[in-house]
Amino acid sequence: MATNIIELIQASLAPLLLISAGGLLALTLQNRYGRIIDRIRFFDAEIRECFPNCHEALKDTRKKSIKEQTSALLRRGRYLRNSLTCVMVAIFLAALTSIFISVQVIAGTLFIPLIFSVFAGALISLLVGASYAVKEILLSYDVIQMEIEMEGVMMED
């Protein structure tokens, strides 16, 4: 019986590490996602509150900048949403893998093809999620560049 418990712990180690790593990645992605949502809300508030009192030329320039930045932020938000979804699916599949491994060790039934398939699905989902996160990171620089260019236009006026 003691060897079964040791086997169970050893066999479940990889899926448990994947769950832990996925959780940390999800925490980071959720933080980035929240910041994007906050920035879009800030732009919306700026349009509602500040624009009635702005000079017309400045208003048009700022509206154009906000529209471009909001479009890029929405794209970033979609990438992060997709990344978070993939990471959560990976965590779910890794947990399912641990359950299947436990059943195999305890009951002695052979689920090896099923366990391998589910764990492979978890890894693939994690890779897809990471690729969406990389896309978002690359796009984030473009949004900052738009803001800096806008500040340069506003300083010239």
N, C-alpha and C positions, 0 to 999 in steps of 0.2 A: 504493500500500500504506500509506503514512504517513497519508493522509487517512482510510483505513478504520479505523486505530487511533484517530485523533482522534475520528471519528464514534462509535466503540464506547465510548470513554471518556465523551463527552458524553451519549450516549443512556443509558448505565448510571448516570449520576449520581443521578437521582431514586430508583431502587430502592436504591442503595447508602446514600443518606442515610436512607431508611426503615429499612433494616437497622440502621444505627447508632443511630438514635433508638429503635427497638424494643428493641435490646439494653440501652440505658440504662434504659428503662422497665421491662423485665423484671428487671433487677438491683434496682431499687427495690421492685418488687412482691414479688420473692422474699424480700427482707429483711423486709418487713412480714408476709409469710406465715409466715416462720420465727419471728417474735416472737409471733404468735398461737398457733402450735403450742407454743412454749415456755411461754406463759401457761397454756394448757390443761393441760400436763404439771405445772406448778406447782400448779394447783388440785387435780389428782389426788393429788399428793404430800401436799398439806396435809390432804386428807381422810384419807388412810391414816395419816399420822404424828401429826397434832395432835388429831384429834377424840376419840380415846379419853380424853384428859386434860382436855377442855373441860367447862365448866359447861353443863348441859343447855339452858338458855334461849339461851345464846350459841351453842351448837352448832346448834340449829334455825335461828336467824337467819342464821348463817354458811352453813349448807348451802343455805338458800333463795337467798341472794345468789350463791353459787357456781354453783348450778343456772341462775339467770337469766343470769349473766355467761357461763357456758360455752355456753349456747344462743346468745347473741348472738355470741360468738367463733366458734362453728361456722358461723354464717351469714356472718360476715365472711370466714372461711376459704374458704367456697364461692365467694364473690364474687371473692376474690383468685385462687383456683384457676382459675375461669372466665376472669378477666382475663389471667392468665399464659398460659393455653391459646390465647386469641385473639391475644395478642401474638406468641407463638411461631408460630402459623399465618401471621400477617402477615409475619414475618421469612422464613419458608419461601417464601411466595408472592412476596415481593420478590426473593429469591435466584433463584427460578425465572424471574421476569421478566428479571433480568439475563442469565441463560443464554439465554433466548429472543431477547433483543436481540442478544446476541453472535452467535448463529447467524444471525440475520437480516442483520447487518452483514457477517459473514464470507462466508456462502453466498449472500447476495443474494436469499433467498427472502422472501416476504411473509407474515409472521405477525402483522400489525398487529391484527386482531380478537382473536386469541388473547392477544397481549401486553397489549392494553388490558384484556381481561377478567380476566386473572390479576392485573394491577396494581390494578384496581378492587377485586378480591377482597381484596387485601392491605390496601388503605385501609379497606374496610368492616370487615374483621376487627380492624384497629387501633382503629377507632371503637367497635366493640362492646366490645373489651377496655378501652378508656378509660372507657366508661360503667359497666362493672362496678367499675372502680377508684374512680370517683366514688361509687357506692353504698356501697362499703366505707368510704371516708373519712367519709361522712355517718353511717354506723352506728357508727364508732369513738367518736364523742362520746358516744353512748348508753351504751356500756360504761363509760367513765370516770365518767359521771354515776351509774351504778349503784354503783360502788365508793365514790364520795364519799358517797352516801346511806347506804350500809352503814356507813361509818365514823361518820357522825352517829348512827346507831342504836346502835352499839357504845359510843360515848362517853356516851350517855344512860343505858345500863344500869349 
